[in-house]
Amino acid sequence: MDTNVRPAFRGYPVATVAFYGPNDKLATKVAVSVILNESNEPEVLNRWFSEGDLDVRYDPAIGEQVLAFLKPYAPRSTVVADRIIGCPHEEGTDYPEGASCPQCPYWAGRDRFTHERIQ
C-alpha cells in the first residue's frame, strides 16, 4: 500500500482527474479540471486523448502534460476516479443528447460508476 496517499481534503485549489474509454479496461481520454474555490465549478478543464490501444493512464507523455497543466494552479487536494467512468465521446457533441454513443456499445445501458447494467 502506498503510504504517501492520505484521503483527506487539504483545501483549494482542488484538481479532479477522470478517465474515459470505449469499455471498462482501456482509458483513451483523461479529463483534468481545477476548482479554485468553494464554487464547485471548474475554472479550467483540459482533456488528453490516446490513439488505438494506448491507455492514457500509462502514457508518460500525457502524464507529463497533465502535471505541466496543473503546476500553475498548485492544487492542495486531488480527486481521482478509481475506474474508467464512461465513454470518451461527449453527449450532445459527438452523438445526440439522450442517446447511447454508437462508437462505444459497452456503455449502452450501463451505469458509468458501478459498470452494472441498468437497462
Buried (B, 14 or more C-beta within 10 A) or exposed (E): EEEEEEEEEEEBBBBBBBBBBBBBEBBBBBBBBBBBEEEEEBEBEBBBEBEEEBBBBEBEEBBEBBEEBBEEBEBEBBBEBEBBBBBBBBBEEEBEEEEBBEEBEBBEEBEBEEBEEEE
